[in-house]
Amino acid sequence: MKLSSRTLTLLFSSLIGLQGLGAYFLANRKEYQPSPPPLTTLANQFGSWTVAGEYPIEKEVQDVLKASDTLSRIYKDSTSPYAISLFIAFFKSQRSGVAPHSPKNCLPGNGWVPERSEIVRFPVPGVPEGIEVNQYIVQKGDIKNVVVYWYQSRGRVVASEYKAKAYVMADAITTNRTDTSLVKVIAPVVENDVEAAVQAARRFVSDSFPHVSGALPN
């Protein structure tokens, strides 16, 4: 879904206004920063998916990311050939300018060429209307992936970076919190079957979502 220039301008103006208002209210308030259990306590198995490997974030990457906690795992499906990458970055606070790095910018910077991008709705347990996520089809050389990601704060799932930032400022004022998380799922495209990879990603998100939500602060 593409936003018009007028809509983007209004969103940007609203964000600037919220940031100014937030700074005014928060100047002398000590922020509440939740301390959830380490992300490594996330379940090793959900549904037919089982952990096949865990890959700690390299120090150089972590120094740039500045996340409070991260998780990078590969889950394999016992019923199909798919191996799904799950990445989570949790940020206790965004007051000092620390914030999730948008995959929309990072993917091209790492050589991935977007073929298609859209905001879609995925069905997940416990959310009758499903959740809105960013879905990208990207390619680098002969490798093609389906990338799905979203921002999650206090049980709220948001696809749009603009909405995520607006909610952060609203939460800062109303709850004295600016914590958030970036959740990213990558499914490889096998034998050029993009739709099969999309369906694998949808199934993984559905199976893992209750566990991921339970690991993040509400």
C-alpha positions as CSV (number, residue, x, y, z in Angstrom):
1,M,0.0,0.0,0.0
2,K,1.5,3.3,-1.1
3,L,0.8,6.5,0.6
4,S,0.2,9.8,-1.2
5,S,2.6,12.7,-0.8
6,R,-0.1,14.6,1.1
7,T,-0.6,11.7,3.5
8,L,3.1,11.3,4.0
9,T,3.4,15.0,4.7
10,L,0.6,15.0,7.2
11,L,2.1,11.9,8.9
12,F,5.5,13.5,9.1
13,S,4.0,16.7,10.6
14,S,2.1,14.7,13.1
15,L,5.2,12.9,14.1
16,I,7.1,16.1,14.6
17,G,4.3,17.4,16.7
18,L,4.2,14.3,18.9
19,Q,7.9,14.3,19.3
20,G,7.8,17.9,20.5
21,L,4.9,17.1,22.9
22,G,6.7,14.0,24.1
23,A,9.9,15.8,24.8
24,Y,8.0,18.4,26.8
25,F,6.2,15.8,29.0
26,L,9.2,13.5,29.5
27,A,11.9,16.0,30.3
28,N,11.8,15.4,34.0
29,R,10.2,11.9,34.1
30,K,12.2,8.7,34.8
31,E,11.2,6.2,32.1
32,Y,9.8,2.8,32.9
33,Q,12.0,0.2,31.1
34,P,10.6,-3.4,31.2
35,S,13.1,-6.3,31.8
36,P,11.6,-9.4,30.2
37,P,13.4,-12.8,30.3
38,P,16.2,-13.2,27.8
39,L,15.0,-13.9,24.2
40,T,17.0,-17.1,24.3
41,T,14.3,-18.6,26.5
42,L,11.9,-18.6,23.5
43,A,10.6,-22.1,22.8
44,N,12.8,-24.3,20.7
45,Q,9.8,-25.9,19.1
46,F,6.3,-24.8,18.1
47,G,4.1,-26.9,15.8
48,S,6.2,-28.8,13.4
49,W,9.1,-26.3,13.6
50,T,12.2,-27.1,15.6
51,V,15.4,-25.1,16.2
52,A,18.2,-26.1,13.8
53,G,20.7,-23.5,14.8
54,E,21.2,-20.3,16.8
55,Y,23.5,-17.5,15.6
56,P,24.4,-14.8,18.1
57,I,24.7,-11.3,16.6
58,E,28.2,-10.3,15.9
59,K,29.7,-7.6,18.1
60,E,30.2,-5.2,15.2
61,V,26.5,-5.5,14.2
62,Q,25.3,-5.2,17.8
63,D,27.4,-2.0,18.3
64,V,25.4,-0.5,15.4
65,L,22.1,-2.0,16.3
66,K,22.3,-1.1,20.0
67,A,19.4,-3.5,20.9
68,S,18.8,-4.4,24.5
69,D,18.4,-8.1,23.5
70,T,18.4,-10.1,20.3
71,L,17.6,-13.5,19.0
72,S,18.7,-15.1,15.7
73,R,17.6,-18.6,15.0
74,I,16.9,-21.1,12.2
75,Y,13.8,-23.3,12.6
76,K,13.3,-26.3,10.4
77,D,9.9,-27.8,9.5
78,S,9.7,-31.6,9.9
79,T,6.9,-31.8,7.3
80,S,8.5,-29.8,4.5
81,P,11.9,-28.8,3.2
82,Y,11.6,-25.3,4.6
83,A,14.1,-23.7,7.1
84,I,12.9,-20.4,8.4
85,S,15.1,-17.6,9.9
86,L,13.7,-15.8,12.9
87,F,15.3,-12.5,14.1
88,I,14.0,-10.5,17.0
89,A,15.6,-7.2,18.3
90,F,14.2,-5.8,21.6
91,F,14.8,-2.2,22.7
92,K,14.1,-1.2,26.3
93,S,14.1,2.5,25.4
94,Q,14.2,4.8,22.4
95,R,14.7,8.0,24.2
96,S,18.3,8.4,23.4
97,G,17.7,8.0,19.6
98,V,18.2,4.2,19.7
99,A,15.5,2.5,17.4
100,P,15.1,-0.5,15.2
101,H,16.8,-0.4,11.8
102,S,14.1,-0.8,9.2
103,P,14.7,-3.8,6.9
104,K,13.3,-1.6,4.2
105,N,16.6,0.3,4.2
106,C,18.9,-2.5,5.4
107,L,18.0,-5.1,2.7
108,P,19.1,-2.9,-0.3
109,G,22.1,-1.8,1.7
110,N,23.2,-5.5,2.0
111,G,22.7,-6.1,-1.7
112,W,19.2,-7.5,-1.7
113,V,17.0,-6.2,-4.6
114,P,13.3,-5.9,-3.7
115,E,11.1,-7.4,-6.4
116,R,7.8,-6.8,-4.6
117,S,6.8,-5.2,-1.4
118,E,3.4,-4.8,0.3
119,I,1.6,-4.7,3.6
120,V,-0.5,-7.9,4.0
121,R,-2.6,-9.4,6.8
122,F,-1.5,-12.7,8.3
123,P,-3.8,-14.9,10.4
124,V,-2.5,-15.7,13.9
125,P,-4.1,-17.4,16.9
126,G,-5.9,-15.1,19.4
127,V,-6.2,-12.2,17.0
128,P,-9.5,-12.5,15.0
129,E,-8.6,-9.8,12.5
130,G,-5.0,-11.1,12.0
131,I,-1.9,-8.9,12.0
132,E,-0.6,-6.5,9.4
133,V,3.0,-7.2,8.4
134,N,5.5,-6.1,5.7
135,Q,6.1,-8.7,3.1
136,Y,9.0,-8.4,0.7
137,I,10.2,-10.6,-2.1
138,V,14.0,-10.0,-2.4
139,Q,16.8,-11.4,-4.6
140,K,20.6,-11.3,-4.5
141,G,22.2,-13.2,-7.3
142,D,20.5,-16.6,-7.6
143,I,19.1,-16.5,-4.1
144,K,15.5,-15.3,-3.5
145,N,13.8,-14.9,-0.2
146,V,10.4,-13.9,1.3
147,V,11.0,-11.4,4.1
148,V,8.2,-10.6,6.6
149,Y,8.6,-8.2,9.4
150,W,6.7,-6.0,11.9
151,Y,7.1,-3.8,15.0
152,Q,5.6,-5.0,18.2
153,S,5.0,-2.9,21.4
154,R,2.9,-3.8,24.4
155,G,1.1,-6.5,22.5
156,R,0.4,-4.2,19.5
157,V,1.6,-5.2,16.1
158,V,2.4,-2.5,13.5
159,A,3.7,-2.8,9.9
160,S,4.1,0.9,9.1
161,E,7.3,2.6,10.4
162,Y,5.3,5.9,10.6
163,K,2.6,4.3,12.8
164,A,5.2,2.6,14.9
165,K,7.0,5.9,15.6
166,A,3.7,7.7,16.3
167,Y,2.7,5.0,18.8
168,V,6.0,5.2,20.6
169,M,5.5,8.9,21.2
170,A,2.0,8.3,22.4
171,D,3.1,5.5,24.7
172,A,5.9,7.7,26.1
173,I,3.3,10.3,27.1
174,T,0.5,7.9,28.4
175,T,2.5,5.0,29.9
176,N,6.1,6.5,30.2
177,R,7.4,3.7,28.0
178,T,9.2,3.7,24.6
179,D,10.2,0.0,24.4
180,T,9.6,-1.8,21.2
181,S,10.7,-4.9,19.2
182,L,11.4,-5.7,15.6
183,V,10.4,-9.2,14.5
184,K,11.7,-10.5,11.1
185,V,11.0,-13.8,9.4
186,I,12.8,-15.0,6.3
187,A,11.7,-18.0,4.1
188,P,13.8,-19.1,1.2
189,V,12.3,-19.5,-2.2
190,V,12.8,-23.1,-3.3
191,E,12.8,-23.9,-7.1
192,N,11.5,-20.4,-7.8
193,D,8.1,-21.2,-6.1
194,V,7.5,-17.8,-4.4
195,E,3.9,-18.7,-3.4
196,A,5.1,-21.9,-1.5
197,A,7.7,-19.7,0.4
198,V,5.0,-17.2,1.2
199,Q,2.7,-19.9,2.6
200,A,5.6,-21.4,4.6
201,A,6.2,-17.9,6.1
202,R,2.5,-17.5,6.9
203,R,2.4,-20.9,8.6
204,F,5.6,-20.1,10.6
205,V,4.3,-16.8,11.8
206,S,1.0,-18.3,12.8
207,D,2.7,-21.1,14.8
208,S,5.3,-18.9,16.4
209,F,3.3,-15.7,17.1
210,P,1.9,-16.8,20.5
211,H,5.4,-17.8,21.7
212,V,7.0,-14.6,20.4
213,S,4.3,-12.4,21.9
214,G,4.7,-14.2,25.2
215,A,8.4,-13.5,25.2
216,L,8.0,-9.7,24.6
217,P,6.7,-7.3,27.3
218,N,3.0,-6.3,27.2
